[in-house]
């Protein structure tokens, strides 16, 4: 089936002119392992085809330590997948035997990069699935059983983050009442399923500061679900996950956050 690679418009787009966004990941889980890492001929064809839009390819390894400390033999890492990158907008593609995902990152301090929006990630993922099916055969990637998306934001603070800092950005309903009297922020991880069977997650986590990392906390929102029955192309679920996160984000951030991040809704 040809899924197409035309850029899809993103109606009702939320636009933040000063966003704290540092990472977006859109994931698909095939119904079975599809990539044979020992089939070098297919891997070479796949790598060549995907380099059309992602010119840089890096082979990923799982590193396995020696079976016993007294054996003086260096065991090489085993191939676990391939990561393709090199786009000017910072979007990459990673293919693993049981997972395919596109990722946008902006974690370099002092080098802000505009987020190209969900439509660009959806477009690349759609194109990649087409290329994989054309290169490895439709039977190699017949359907998907999982679709999810996550947004990671980094909010800097002057000192070690406290719950008072978090409350500047999240409404009271989003923070458990038991934390009202607490001071320092460590981590809160909320997870739930809605009536559609879609899993949601909201994570607030303080990050340890270091030489290359300022003080602050991560705000992660994720949505997804297992697909039953598996689907040949879960476009509706990809978009439904995106809509679920827009709805969640609207409901949990404060007016101060909207002002600071310069929210434009429309």
Secondary structure, DSSP 8 states (H G I E B T S, - for coil): ----------TT-EEETT--EEEEEEEEEESS----TT-HHHHHHHHHHHTTT--EEEEEEE----SSTT-------EEEEEEEE--TT-EEEEEETTEEEEEEE---TT-------HHHHHHHHHHHHHHHHHHH-GGGG--EEEEEEEEEEEEE-SSS-BHHHHHTTB-GGGS-GGGTT--B--EEEEEEE-TTS-EEEEEEEEE--BTTB-SEEEEEEEEEEEEEEEES--HHHHHHHHHHHHHHHHHHB-HHHHHHTTEEE-
